[in-house]
Amino acid sequence: MRLEKDIEKILIDQEALQKRTRELAEQITKDYEGKPLTVVATLKGAVLFFSDLVRWIDLPLQLDFMRVSSYGSGTRSSGAVQIIKDLDADVTGRHILIVEDIVDTGNTLAYLYDYLINRGAVSVRICTLLEKTARRERKVNVDYTGFFVPDEFVVGYGLDYAEDYRNLPFVGVLKRSVYEK
Ligand code: 5GP
């Protein structure tokens, strides 16, 4: 309740998040049968989605984490991507599934995709909880999308504004008054 007062509207509730996450996990299970799979979460935004997703993927797999900078504490992407935390394990010969919170301009994922292919992965695919298409600058092939959302600044279920709101159990639009004051 304390956090919810800053939310303009709820876009995707907890039930819809769970249902869609299970559907994606079932599809991923079919697609990666028999392949050595590493699921890579991008910190920190994808962590809630990632932890729900992987528990429904019925395959042997490994988990890894990367952290790349994108927005800082504002609401607009800078375009310049920087790796802050790299993978822990060697991914040569493995299939990588990147789990991302949201694809907006596409700059982050276009960069990550090229980077991971160059690290020797057999394949790199992308699973994102959310996609905004209005401000796309780079072409990225997103293989699994949870939901398409309008061009509004969303928070919750891992997504933050200045590091807050990640623990909301739903995805909602932040009131403009919060970031325009
Ligand atoms: P892109 O590089 O595709 O522009 O942006 C990807 C990153 O920007 C995401 O991983 C996320 O951290 C951030 N981002 C883009 N749109 C939103 C949004 O509406 N809300 C939040 N909280 N982060 C966003």
Residues whose N, C-alpha, C, O or C-beta is under 5 A from the ligand:
A	BS01	5GP	G45 S70 Y71 S77 D101 I102 V103 D104 T105 G106 N107 T108 L109 E152 F153 V154 V155 L159 D160 Y161
